[in-house]
Amino acid sequence: MQDALYSGLFGALTTEHRLNYIANNLANVNTHGYKRDTLAFSDTMAYYAHDEIREPLMTVRSKSLFPEPKNMARSRIAVSNVDFGQGSMKVTGDPLDLAIAGSENAFFKVETPNGQYLTRNGHFVMSSDGTIMTPQGYMLLGEGGPIQVPAGTRTITISGDGQVHADAELIGRVQLFSVDNLKNMEKFGHNLFKPRDKVNVNEADGYATGARVEQGFVEAANVEVVTEMVNMIETNRQFEAYQKIMQSSSALDKEACDRIGKRV
């Protein structure tokens, strides 16, 4: 009965990881520009010693191998991916709130103490010296560096191509950067992304093709609350089923040991 016990254990551990991802998606449902995590599964093959036996001449052995070479598969998490699908646009009316529309692979770039990173979170604020930055203090990068609004500015206008006007004066341009392969992007924390090794970031013109900036909007998280809740219920039920498998296997093992002990 050990196979049933281990199969239940493998399933329970896999389900636990899946539940953690679902809970994280739900926790960030109100995070601007958040991209949900998804999981992919694959079969892990368990090999036995006799599976590796290869007979060069089949006529040498008169009988087939016993037990027959068989592989046992267990489902395990293969890889986690980030779903970069476009989130819905949420109106805020704040002139420093920006959303990226028209492209899923376009990002803002911000300067942090640890270097430059990409983000889809367009909720920005203004520092005491007029620098546009994230609430965490990461400066929004434009052409030539951070964008600084002159003191006494009454209105800030940001066009679809990223041009920033303080009253009627052009003071900079918000840059959008596109990544060729989104699968090679990884989360860094604080809703930031960084390219993995060997990822090409298009910075030729400093603006992602097909993307535009929408002022007064923020991009909502691409998390479907109902779908994630259904997934959570399903995952909980699966975990309970795996628990019952392990309990039943343990009970059968105990009963078998008791009966054998009595006969001996």
Secondary structure, DSSP 8 states (H G I E B T S, - for coil): -HHHHHHHHHHHHHHHHHHHHHHHHHHTTTSTT---EEEEEEEEEE--GGGG---S-GGG-SS--SS----EEEEEEEEEEE------EEE---TTBEEEES-TTEEEEEEETTEEEEE---B-EE-TTSBEE-TTS-EEEETTEE-B--TT---EEE-TT-EEEETTEEEEEB--EEES-GGGEEEEETTEEEE-TT--EE-SSSS-TT-EEEETEEE-----HHHHHHHHHHHHHHHHHHHHHHHHHHHHHHHHHHHHHHH-
